[in-house]
Amino acid sequence: MSNAVRLERLCKVFEGRGGTGSVVAVDDVSLEVKDGSLVTLLGPSGCGKTTVLRMIAGFEAPTEGEVFIGDERITALPANKRRTSMVFQSYGLFPHMTVFDNVGYGLRIRKVPAPEIRARVRSMLELVGLAGTEGRLPSQLSGGQQQRVALARALITEPRVLLFDEPLSNLDAKLRVQMRLEIRRLQQRLQITSVYVTHDQDEAMTLSDQVVVMHQGRIQQVGTPQEIYSRPRTLFVADFIGKANFLAGTVRHVEGGRADVEIAQGRVQVPAEGFRPGDMVWLLLRPEAIGLAPAGAGRWQGRIAAATYLGSEIFYEVMVGGQTLLVKVGHPQGATPLGASDPVGVAFDEGSLHLVPREGTA
Amino acid sequence: MDGLRKILREPVLAATIGVIAVSLFLFVIYPLFKVFQMSVVEDGRFTLHVYGDLLSKAFERRPLYNSLLLGTLVALAGTAVGYLFAFAIARADVPWKRFFRVLATFPIISPPFVLSLAAILLLGRKGFITRMLFQGQWDPHIYGLRGLILVETIAFFPTAFLIMLGVLQAIDPALEESSLNLGATRWQVFRTVTLPLSIPGLASSLLVLFVESLADFGNPIILSGNFHVLSVQAYLHITGMVDFSGGAALAVILLLPTLVAFLLQKYWVSRKSYVTVTGKPSPGRLSVDPFTRRLLTVLCLGVSGLILLFYGTVVFGSFVTLWGADYTLTVKHYVSVFLIGGRYLRDTVILASLATPITGILGMIIAFLVVRKQFVGKGLMDLTSMLTFAVPGTVVGIGYILAFNERPLLLTGTAAIIVLLFIFRNVPVGIRAGVAALQQIDPAIEEAATNLGAGSGRTFATITLPLITPAFFSGLAYSFVRCMTAISAVIFVVSGRWNLITIAILGLVENADLSQAAAFSLVLIAIVLLALGLIQVGVGRVATSQMGYEAAG
């Protein structure tokens, strides 16, 4: 039985209360999550990602569209019949129940015999590294431990799909990194289809088979983490994922997968598909793709405007022809950083450039 | 003694604490002590024979049994109705939520005995339902336990409703969703998650309603009939039989279960609550199936219909020439409200207006001291100031006439004793509001003022006070309502010179002048609503919701 999740043209409109108008939270979202894979829905708050997740769980009914698990249409199936376990941001642990009762809850609801519940809870707690905490109350656990209990509770019912609603955002930074590796390890070991909502791009990058970037209720792009980062399709995705310099330009000539783009600083040759001469574009230049050269060398000439020292690296703001370029330089130990108004050359490889469409008039 | 030295360095603060400590002792502790003393000292010797007399014979023990029985039943019924009402509004997404909520605040702002008055108008011997619908064939026996359960349940369920609404709204939506998500049916979600998490709130509500019913005086004095309860018996012992030690002993007997319930609620139940902090607001709450929603809607409509029927009857009754005999409409009762009742109205408004601002300011100062300052006896000040909230009005009233009827504290018959009673009865409301508001304010803001050179008094006046103004005004609104509708304690301290409208209404009901009583009650309610409206406009916020919460807490 396949546990792939398929969303067909999902829409969700929230009616405003007292005639305040309605809000389109999710707008025509279609998506396929392959059986056993982990897909993250990534986007800023209010982009509709949580609403999509809640429609898969059955907490919200779609205004339009269908939800499938495998070949089964579940759009009208009540939440408690869907076998989609959710891990909540606030963990949702029952404060009046012990760890044992929390984890065993789903099995008790399914009337599993008590000895079996005991055995399965024990092995599940071992799996998440919490053996021996059965008798404690959630309030007696640390945030990371509560998160593991929530995970154990979601996994024990052997759900068809595992749903995560920003599960790590209440943890501190170090624990977050550790937990996301653990979630990934568990998910791959159990081969369980997962949909993971987050606004944290690092989390999305490290966890996902596929990343779905959402903005204003719509899907902007679906792809592997590498695709999303190196070949963003829209300005929003390029801007939201990582840091980037954007140079306004116009396509002048296209030939053999390369476009000749005119920008304020001159002409550059950029790898490009699907652009035509006359298209207005943003030229995307990642800070780590730019190198600094001695003044006079490099492709363009500029001056340092500011430097931000971050230990393992330095970010420079370089003024080039009236525009500020952000440049990331791995910090060589012991070298003296460049100071403000030092003249520098700017170098980059044209192969690392990327184009996204630019709207408006110019 | 570091704290002591620190305080002595601030003379204004030290003086304030001193004055408040002395006032609390004089007007809270001392009257209670006098009640206790009166009940155990005879001819200068300690004796328990008053209690022996009151508790040895089964007949004499009746009021205690009756009060406990009534309190228990009202607590159960009121909490059940309040919980269903709260669940309907917080979870079931019933229609007309605003309407239901507004109706539920009616009993909070109206004088306590209005519901009894309505019960008599509807179901009494000359009642509309008894006479007109059943032609006198059916006697609902409202004078006694049945009638009291009915009116007290309507009167006190809003308190339960507000407590339980708070509890239900504080439950993290993720908990109920988790449960559903793990396969539970809607009913299983309720049984395994919602209900267990409501239990501390339900216990709290039961105890609060038990205390409210025990302390109720306005309804039982009108409606108890032969069903004697402690609060009324204590009053009758003193005013009817002039048996001060018997009245005092009954007051002490009334005080004990009340205090036990209050302390249980304050120190035990409140510790057990599972306050869950929500991670992020959920787009929607788990709702219920359409059948349950309809069922709960019908229930809400039923309760609201009953409230409307009761208040509507009072409105109708106030325009009727002679209830039960001549239903010709007339405004003559309103004319006499202003002709014969003008003095009562004037006295009541003057005294309430005097007491209210003092109550508010005192409450804020005590709240400030308790939350922000360290000093010897702070815990005692906190407890003492909250005490009058738990002590039944009857006990306080008896305490005041015992404590202030001789020099140098001869206050009986003056306006001062009524104002003082108002102040110290209602100051806990102001304190609650102030404490809640102060805990929201970062102490760093006040520290910044001190850091810039302001002393304690100046910091309070220029920084703290403006920030807690909304709480201050809702405290004012509520204590004004309580002053205007008070009866149980003040009935002991009114006099020929200074009398109150509630006492006048009670007299009218006792004389079976029901329509006149109804007109008085409505004028009283109108004044209360007008004052609330003014305060609300002044502050620009809904004072009543806050008020209800204070009443509930």
Boltz contact constraints between the chains, C-beta under 6 A:
constraints:
  - contact:
      token1: [A, 59]
      token2: [B, 177]
      max_distance: 6.0
  - contact:
      token1: [A, 79]
      token2: [B, 180]
      max_distance: 6.0
  - contact:
      token1: [A, 80]
      token2: [B, 180]
      max_distance: 6.0
  - contact:
      token1: [A, 80]
      token2: [B, 183]
      max_distance: 6.0
  - contact:
      token1: [A, 80]
      token2: [B, 184]
      max_distance: 6.0
  - contact:
      token1: [A, 86]
      token2: [B, 181]
      max_distance: 6.0
  - contact:
      token1: [A, 88]
      token2: [B, 174]
      max_distance: 6.0
  - contact:
      token1: [A, 89]
      token2: [B, 279]
      max_distance: 6.0
  - contact:
      token1: [A, 90]
      token2: [B, 172]
      max_distance: 6.0
  - contact:
      token1: [A, 90]
      token2: [B, 174]
      max_distance: 6.0
  - contact:
      token1: [A, 90]
      token2: [B, 278]
      max_distance: 6.0
  - contact:
      token1: [A, 90]
      token2: [B, 279]
      max_distance: 6.0
  - contact:
      token1: [A, 92]
      token2: [B, 174]
      max_distance: 6.0
  - contact:
      token1: [A, 92]
      token2: [B, 175]
      max_distance: 6.0
  - contact:
      token1: [A, 92]
      token2: [B, 178]
      max_distance: 6.0
  - contact:
      token1: [A, 95]
      token2: [B, 274]
      max_distance: 6.0
  - contact:
      token1: [A, 95]
      token2: [B, 276]
      max_distance: 6.0
  - contact:
      token1: [A, 96]
      token2: [B, 196]
      max_distance: 6.0
  - contact:
      token1: [A, 105]
      token2: [B, 182]
      max_distance: 6.0
  - contact:
      token1: [A, 106]
      token2: [B, 182]
      max_distance: 6.0
  - contact:
      token1: [A, 106]
      token2: [B, 183]
      max_distance: 6.0
  - contact:
      token1: [A, 109]
      token2: [B, 183]
      max_distance: 6.0
  - contact:
      token1: [A, 109]
      token2: [B, 184]
      max_distance: 6.0
  - contact:
      token1: [A, 110]
      token2: [B, 183]
      max_distance: 6.0
